[in-house]
Amino acid sequence: MLKENLKVVESNIGAACKKANRKREDVTLISVSKTKPVEVLMEAYDLGVRVFGENKVQELVDKYESMPKDISWHMIGHLQTNKVKYIADKVALIHSVDSLKLANTINKEAKKHNRVIPILIEVNVAKEESKFGVYPEELEEILREIAKLQNISIKGLMTIAPNVANPEENRAVFSTLRKLLVDMNDKNIDNIHMRLLSMGMTGDYQVAIEEGATMIRVGTGIFGERNYFEKETIGDN
Ligand SMILES: *Cc1c(COP(=O)(O)O)cnc(C)c1O
């Protein structure tokens, strides 16, 4: 099942890359393993998966401790400042930075571990009240502030697109995020050279790739349905 799912996702990624005239290696597949037990993650690991996405601190830490050390762990969910300390030495990338306060805390914890933590800024492109993320018009200001922090490296932007029936409905959201990245890079802010666009989930990752996603976050499409009512708290911690 897992093997088949991965094959299907991989072939969809290939098709989307081909359609958009992009290279497969320019898109990183993040296997979103939240709520799934370590045994299932290990099954994925044995099939070659090395990049996992989690949305809860405790779960990420537990899985990190019990799994091989050549895995990249991505924090994709809303992150509370008081929990940053638990993952500061473990995460490869934090996708969900949505405030200067959180960035300051990440910077402080990164310094303690003598490392620079790569982050993405989460943008609430569709301005959904239920979602986290900065609004597009707030982006430049927060970028200018976070860029001053020495133990953080801003690698790009992330968005959680609305839950829609037809993925085409999210195309404009994805193209807006890509345009924002280009616009912000054009401002030549010191320390800001963003390359990463984390956008697209099971329902819409092909459209996201066509619109320039460099990271897609796929959970259900790989691991199957999660067996609790997740939709309401998506990205929440
Ligand atoms: C759960 C989650 C995903 C994966 O969602 P699927 O629809 O299962 O692919 C992607 N991004 C974030 C932030 C999530 O919380």
The ligand as an SDF file (V2000), in Angstrom:
LIG
                    3D

 15 15  0  0  0  0  0  0  0  0999 V2000
   -1.2550   17.6780    7.3990 C   0  0  0  0  0  0  0  0  0  0  0  0
   -0.5390   18.7030    6.6150 C   0  0  0  0  0  0  0  0  0  0  0  0
   -0.1760   18.4680    5.2740 C   0  0  0  0  0  0  0  0  0  0  0  0
   -0.5180   17.1980    4.5110 C   0  0  0  0  0  0  0  0  0  0  0  0
   -1.8650   17.1420    4.2210 O   0  0  0  0  0  0  0  0  0  0  0  0
   -2.4680   16.0220    3.2420 P   0  0  0  0  0  0  0  0  0  0  0  0
   -3.7010   16.6380    2.7040 O   0  0  0  0  0  0  0  0  0  0  0  0
   -2.7350   14.8230    4.0800 O   0  0  0  0  0  0  0  0  0  0  0  0
   -1.4500   15.7680    2.1870 O   0  0  0  0  0  0  0  0  0  0  0  0
    0.5300   19.4590    4.6160 C   0  0  0  0  0  0  0  0  0  0  0  0
    0.8690   20.6190    5.2300 N   0  0  0  0  0  0  0  0  0  0  0  0
    0.5400   20.8800    6.5080 C   0  0  0  0  0  0  0  0  0  0  0  0
    0.9440   22.1640    7.1210 C   0  0  0  0  0  0  0  0  0  0  0  0
   -0.1800   19.9320    7.2400 C   0  0  0  0  0  0  0  0  0  0  0  0
   -0.4950   20.2130    8.5230 O   0  0  0  0  0  0  0  0  0  0  0  0
  1  2  1  0
  2  3  1  0
  2 14  2  0
  3  4  1  0
  3 10  2  0
  4  5  1  0
  5  6  1  0
  6  7  2  0
  6  8  1  0
  6  9  1  0
 10 11  1  0
 11 12  2  0
 12 13  1  0
 12 14  1  0
 14 15  1  0
M  END
$$$$
